[in-house]
Amino acid sequence: MKAFTKLTVAIAAAALAPAVLAAAAAKGAGVNGEKIYSANCASCHAAGVLGAPKVGDKAAWGPRVKQGKEVLYTHALNGFKMMPPKGGNPGLKDDEVKAAIDFMAKS
């Protein structure tokens, strides 16, 4: 019975390894939200252009953050009011946009 248990554990580990490694690689890649913000978002969010909440303005970000990150992500990815999808840079990956949102919302 011990051999069967070891075999079962080995098979389970082999089956899960790709998912675990992929998750670790994605986390380790560490998209830098501040860099994405600086290169793509600051032109509007640093000055509050067309009502964009300024980075560091907790009063402006507070109500938005209360709506939840998924709402913020959806607005940033798909566009909201005067902001175009992905802040006007369709070349950004979704995780890059989310990292920029995370940076702006916590500042």
C-alpha positions, 0 to 999 in steps of 0.5 A, spaced: 500 500 500 505 504 501 508 504 494 501 505 491 500 512 496 507 514 493 505 513 486 499 517 487 503 522 490 508 522 485 502 522 479 499 528 483 505 532 483 507 531 476 500 533 474 500 540 478 507 542 477 506 546 470 500 550 474 505 551 480 511 553 476 506 558 471 503 561 477 510 562 480 513 565 474 507 570 473 508 572 480 516 572 479 515 576 473 513 582 477 509 587 473 512 594 475 505 598 476 509 604 477 513 604 471 507 602 467 503 608 470 509 613 469 509 611 461 502 610 460 497 613 465 501 619 468 499 624 462 492 624 465 492 622 472 498 626 475 494 632 473 487 630 473 486 631 466 478 631 464 477 629 471 482 623 472 483 621 479 490 624 481 495 619 484 496 620 491 489 623 492 486 619 497 479 623 497 478 622 489 481 614 490 477 612 496 470 612 493 473 608 487 477 603 491 470 602 495 467 599 488 472 594 488 478 592 484 474 588 479 470 595 477 477 599 477 480 593 472 474 593 468 474 601 467 481 601 466 481 595 461 474 597 457 475 605 458 470 609 462 467 616 461 473 620 457 478 615 458 479 610 453 480 602 453 487 601 457 488 608 457 489 609 450 495 604 449 492 598 446 499 594 446 498 594 454 497 587 457 491 586 461 496 584 467 500 591 466 493 595 466 491 592 473 498 593 476 498 600 474 491 601 477 494 597 483 499 602 484 495 608 483 489 606 487 494 605 493 498 611 493 
